[in-house]
Amino acid sequence: MQPGCPSGANLGRDEDLEHLIRALSHLKPVHLSDPEGIPLLTRREEDVVRLVADGLKNREIAQKLKVKEHSIRNYIYRIFEKLGVSSRVELILYVFSHRDSGS
């Protein structure tokens, strides 16, 4: 059990990520920018974020983008660093919570 979560809840489980993705599937991530309107992510990083939000695994993302799986791991690492998140769940929550604002 994680602090702040209901008894038995664990946001790190694959089932929780899949549930979150299904719940948010009608929403599409948008371009993330700082308060001055400067993009936080490259176009390719935004592509990766969109595919993560669609529920794809690294291998599937690599196939869609026609790159090596190792490249996807590198993109995800840089995205996590830029946005200050440490998991796919946090990434999805960050993107959807910032979709209407400038940062």
Protein Blocks (a to p, Z undefined) as FASTA:
>chain_A
ZZhiaehiafkbmklmmmmmmmmmmpccdddddfkopafbdfklmmmmmmmmnopafklm
mmmnopafklmmmmmmmmmmmnopabfklmmmmmmmmmmmcZZ
